[in-house]
Amino acid sequence: MKRIHFINVILIMISALLAIGLISKLEEFAFPVRILPLLVFFVLTDLVPIRAKQLRLITNFAGMVPLLIFWDPHLAPFAVFLTMTKKTKATDYIIQKKMFRTLHYFIMYASGVYFTSWNGNPYLSLLSFTLIAKLSGFITGDILNQYVNNRKISIENFLVNVIEGGYFLFLSIVGGVLWTLYSAGMAIEAGLTFMAFPLTLMVVWIIASFLKANNDAKKSLLRLSSIRSKLAKTLELISVVRSENDIEEALAHVASVIRDSIGYKYVIISIFDSVNDKILRVAHAGIPEKEFEKLRENPPPLEYFEQIHDEKYKVSRSYFIPESSKLLNTEYSFMGRYDELLEAQSEWRPDDVLVIPIYKGTDIIGYISVDAPLDGRRPQYEDIEILEIVADQVLRIIEESKKFSEVLMASKLDHATGLYTHTEFYSILSRLIKAERAFSLILIDLDNFKQINDTFGHLIGDKAIKKVAKLINDSLRKEDFAARYGGDEFAIITTGASKNDAIQIVHRMNENLKQLRIKEKGQRIKISWSVGIANFPVDGDTPSMVVEKADNALYAAKRAGKNRIYAI
């Protein structure tokens, strides 16, 4: 964000000139004790939150006027530097934004003081200060601020400035009364008049809070109405698309509903092809056909999704990556037209990314990517949940499709090893137990695998995982199932096998493991594993009970010194 750096440099130069000008007008530097409570009051007025969307009413004006009256006006503007410690909601460029805000206040008050004569009528002096400060504040706080944030000045800006101007003028008049009473030695009357400053601020805050609450209530009602409408369209989608015979036509209909009813200009539905390591572009809405064909002809590898699949950006079950949060590879992306959104002061930025995964269990088999919301706003939680309902229906369509049955089958396999995934392992386990088919479960954990990764690197570690997986797969009987249970953990379901049968199977695999050759820099890497075995129905009648027994046996083997087979 180069703009804020550039603007801050200019503001620093202007502030330095004004500071020199104010100091040159000082007759003497004085800091009486009575100023301390006024400085505290100034800081407190700055903490009062009166906002309208992105615009904030300058509340600390109520604290600045008393400083001008009871202190040297040429010193009062320097009090704004006390507000630098105030916390900000900004998540990036925090120091730069704090500096911008503080310099904006200083230039506003310093210019008002510098170009005002303080030797005449107090009412005229404060009125002159107010008008100059307001004009200066509009230039630095509105025009420059909107430029920094790449927004245009809206009607709301002018409305807030009118309200703020009235607030400033009223306080300057009250300040004139206070100054007159104080100069006349009427301390009690001056004290009572001073109370008008916090009271005025409190009244403005109450009115603003009421208006905001009323506005929020209207927005909530509109949002509820919108959510109901979108949900109704989603239910309509469920009934219509299931009647489509052609998978691509059905998904194209889904994409069209997302575009027209839920409200996104561009929609793409993609499915993972684990066998060929590709992401297939299946259907779309809003994208010119030529552009979509280019996307289909240039399918990204599966690792492309890993750019997006980041827990830091997870919202519900989906992923939203704000602009500039992460640099994504745009080689496989479609970039649409966003001019209308930007002109409408959209909160959605061109490089924002929203992806809704299509889940089968805990595995992701594809995703829906949407872009350019028609309301120009970033999605809220409810919007994402509606899209997730649609993604669940997309899964049903894919499951019923013969065309994508092989692709869906591939989603059950771990991409790196070709073994079943953790989710599919539990699915097989549940089916066997439900059918009351006896089996033994073998859990395998590689010994000291972290040391292999640390010594030889993750590429060699991945190579070792693949070779061990192939060894396991080659050792299976036709009726057995093998899965990658975790990073360096494997699970084998040996149907119809007793514990003794399972032990014999592991012994045979151990002989093959001894022959496994993995070399790096002329050094052979030796691999061993620890094994835990359990049996159904002997060790439990639910998947969790059988897995727990095998897991306990595995950890007993680990504690006993590793490279062992345990069956409890």
Residue pairs with C-beta under 8 A, 6 or more apart in sequence:
1 92
1 93
1 96
1 148
3 147
3 148
3 150
4 93
4 96
4 97
4 100
4 148
5 96
7 100
7 144
7 147
7 148
8 96
8 99
8 100
8 103
11 99
11 100
11 103
11 104
11 107
11 140
11 144
12 103
14 103
14 107
15 103
15 106
15 107
15 110
18 77
18 106
18 107
18 110
18 111
18 114
19 78
19 106
19 110
21 110
21 114
22 74
22 75
22 77
22 78
22 110
22 113
22 114
23 74
25 74
25 114
26 72
26 74
26 75
27 72
29 75
30 71
30 72
30 75
31 75
32 71
34 70
35 67
35 70
35 71
38 63
38 66
38 67
38 70
38 71
39 67
39 79
39 82
41 63
41 66
41 197
41 198
42 60
42 63
42 64
42 66
42 67
42 79
42 82
43 60
43 63
43 82
43 83
44 63
45 59
45 60
45 61
45 62
45 63
45 197
45 198
45 201
46 59
46 60
46 63
46 83
46 86
47 86
48 59
48 201
48 205
49 56
49 205
50 56
50 57
50 59
50 204
50 205
50 208
51 57
51 208
51 212
52 156
52 159
52 160
52 208
52 212
53 156
54 149
54 151
55 156
55 157
55 160
57 160
57 163
57 164
57 167
57 204
57 208
58 105
58 108
58 137
58 141
58 164
59 201
59 204
59 205
60 80
60 83
60 105
61 133
61 167
61 168
61 171
62 171
62 197
62 198
62 200
62 201
63 79
63 197
64 76
64 77
64 79
64 109
65 126
65 171
65 172
65 174
65 175
65 178
65 197
66 175
66 178
66 194
66 197
67 76
67 79
68 76
68 113
68 126
68 129
68 175
69 122
69 175
69 178
69 179
69 182
70 182
73 113
73 116
73 118
73 129
74 113
76 109
76 113
77 106
77 109
77 110
77 112
77 113
78 106
80 102
80 105
80 106
80 109
81 102
81 106
83 101
83 102
83 105
84 98
84 99
84 102
86 98
88 94
88 97
88 98
88 101
90 97
92 324
100 145
100 148
103 140
104 137
104 140
104 141
104 144
104 145
107 136
107 140
108 133
108 136
108 137
108 140
108 141
109 133
111 132
111 133
111 136
112 128
112 129
112 130
112 132
112 133
112 136
113 129
115 128
115 132
116 125
116 128
116 129
116 132
117 125
117 128
118 125
122 175
122 176
122 179
122 180
122 183
123 172
123 173
123 176
123 180
126 172
126 173
126 175
126 176
126 179
127 169
127 172
127 173
127 176
129 172
130 168
130 169
130 171
130 172
133 168
134 161
134 164
134 165
134 168
138 161
142 153
142 157
142 161
143 153
146 152
146 153
146 157
151 345
152 343
152 345
154 345
167 200
167 204
170 200
171 197
171 200
174 193
174 196
174 197
174 200
177 193
178 190
178 193
178 194
178 196
181 189
181 190
181 193
182 190
223 380
223 382
227 382
227 386
229 261
230 261
230 262
230 263
230 383
230 386
231 386
231 389
233 257
233 261
233 262
234 257
234 261
234 262
234 386
234 389
234 390
234 393
236 257
236 261
237 253
237 254
237 257
237 261
237 390
237 393
238 393
240 253
241 250
241 251
241 253
241 254
241 393
241 397
242 250
242 396
242 397
242 400
244 250
244 253
244 397
247 282
247 397
247 398
247 401
247 403
247 404
248 282
248 283
250 397
251 269
251 282
251 283
251 394
251 397
252 283
252 284
252 285
254 269
254 283
254 390
254 393
254 394
254 397
255 267
255 268
255 269
255 283
255 284
255 285
255 368
256 267
256 285
257 390
258 264
258 267
258 285
258 368
258 370
258 387
258 390
259 265
259 266
259 267
259 285
259 286
260 285
262 383
262 386
262 387
262 390
263 373
263 374
263 375
264 286
264 370
264 371
264 372
264 373
264 374
265 286
265 336
265 371
265 372
265 373
265 374
266 284
266 285
266 286
266 287
266 334
266 336
266 370
266 371
266 372
267 284
267 285
267 286
267 368
267 369
267 370
267 371
268 281
268 283
268 284
268 287
268 292
268 295
268 334
268 368
268 369
269 281
269 282
269 283
269 284
269 366
269 367
269 368
269 394
270 279
270 280
270 281
270 282
270 366
270 367
270 368
270 369
271 279
271 280
271 282
271 358
271 365
271 366
271 398
271 404
271 407
272 278
272 279
272 280
272 302
272 305
272 364
272 365
272 366
272 407
272 410
272 411
273 279
273 280
273 299
273 407
273 410
274 302
274 407
274 410
274 411
274 413
274 415
275 406
275 407
275 410
277 301
277 302
277 415
278 299
278 300
278 301
278 302
279 299
279 300
279 301
279 302
279 304
279 305
279 332
279 366
280 296
280 299
280 366
280 407
281 292
281 295
281 296
281 299
282 366
284 292
284 295
286 336
286 372
287 295
287 334
287 336
291 334
292 334
295 332
295 334
298 331
298 332
299 332
300 329
300 331
300 332
302 415
304 329
304 332
305 364
305 367
307 326
307 328
307 329
308 319
308 321
308 328
308 353
308 355
309 319
309 357
309 364
310 319
310 321
310 326
313 319
313 320
313 321
313 325
313 326
315 379
315 381
315 384
316 381
316 384
316 385
316 388
317 356
317 357
317 359
317 388
318 354
318 355
318 356
318 357
318 384
318 387
318 388
319 353
319 354
319 355
319 357
320 352
320 353
320 354
320 355
320 378
320 379
320 384
321 328
321 352
321 353
321 354
322 349
322 352
322 378
323 349
323 350
323 351
323 352
324 351
328 351
328 353
334 371
335 350
336 371
336 372
338 346
338 350
338 372
341 348
341 350
341 372
341 376
342 350
344 376
345 376
346 376
346 377
347 376
347 377
347 378
348 372
348 373
348 376
348 377
348 378
352 371
352 378
353 369
353 371
354 369
354 370
354 371
354 379
354 384
355 367
355 368
355 369
356 367
356 368
356 369
356 370
356 384
356 387
356 388
356 390
356 391
357 364
357 366
357 367
357 391
358 364
358 365
358 366
358 367
358 368
358 391
358 392
358 394
358 395
358 398
359 365
359 391
359 392
359 395
360 395
360 399
360 408
360 411
360 423
361 423
361 424
361 426
361 427
362 422
362 423
363 411
363 412
363 421
363 423
363 424
365 395
365 398
365 407
365 408
365 411
366 394
366 398
367 391
368 387
368 390
368 391
368 394
370 387
373 379
379 387
398 404
398 407
398 408
399 408
411 421
412 420
412 421
412 423
412 424
413 419
413 420
413 421
413 424
414 420
414 421
414 469
414 483
414 484
416 462
416 465
416 466
416 469
416 484
417 465
417 466
417 469
417 470
417 484
418 469
418 470
418 473
419 469
419 472
419 473
419 482
419 483
419 484
419 490
420 428
420 481
420 482
420 483
420 484
421 483
421 484
422 483
422 484
422 485
422 486
424 483
425 481
425 483
425 485
425 491
425 493
426 543
428 481
428 483
428 493
429 441
429 493
429 543
429 546
429 547
430 543
432 439
432 493
432 495
432 536
433 536
433 541
433 542
433 543
433 546
436 537
437 495
437 496
438 495
438 496
438 497
438 535
438 536
438 537
439 493
439 494
439 495
439 496
439 497
439 535
439 536
440 493
440 494
440 497
440 498
440 499
440 501
440 502
440 533
440 534
440 535
440 536
441 491
441 492
441 493
441 494
441 502
441 533
441 534
441 535
441 536
441 546
441 547
441 550
442 491
442 492
442 493
442 494
442 502
442 505
442 506
442 531
442 532
442 533
442 550
443 485
443 489
443 490
443 491
443 531
443 532
443 533
443 547
443 550
443 551
443 553
443 554
444 472
444 489
444 490
444 491
444 492
444 529
444 530
444 531
444 554
445 488
445 489
445 529
445 530
445 531
445 554
445 558
446 464
446 465
446 468
446 488
446 489
446 527
446 528
446 529
447 527
447 528
447 529
447 530
447 558
447 562
447 563
448 528
448 562
449 461
449 464
449 487
449 488
452 460
452 461
452 464
452 525
452 527
453 460
453 461
456 520
456 525
460 518
460 520
460 525
463 518
464 518
464 525
464 527
465 487
465 488
467 516
467 518
468 490
468 513
468 516
468 527
468 529
469 482
469 484
469 490
471 509
471 512
471 513
471 516
472 482
472 490
472 492
472 509
473 482
474 512
475 505
475 508
475 509
475 512
476 482
476 492
477 494
479 495
479 496
480 492
480 493
480 494
480 495
481 492
481 493
481 495
482 490
482 491
482 492
482 493
483 490
483 491
483 492
483 493
484 490
485 491
492 505
494 501
494 502
494 505
497 505
498 535
499 533
499 534
499 535
499 538
499 567
502 533
502 535
502 567
503 533
503 565
503 567
506 531
506 533
506 565
507 565
510 565
513 527
513 528
513 529
516 527
517 524
518 524
518 525
518 527
519 525
528 562
528 563
529 563
530 554
530 557
530 558
530 562
530 563
530 564
530 566
531 553
531 554
531 557
531 564
531 565
531 566
532 550
532 551
532 552
532 553
532 554
532 555
532 556
532 557
532 566
532 567
532 568
533 550
533 553
533 565
533 566
533 567
534 540
534 546
534 547
534 549
534 550
534 553
534 567
534 568
535 546
535 567
536 546
539 545
539 546
539 549
539 550
539 568
540 546
540 548
540 549
549 568
552 568
553 566
553 567
553 568
554 566
556 566
556 568
557 564
557 565
557 566
560 566
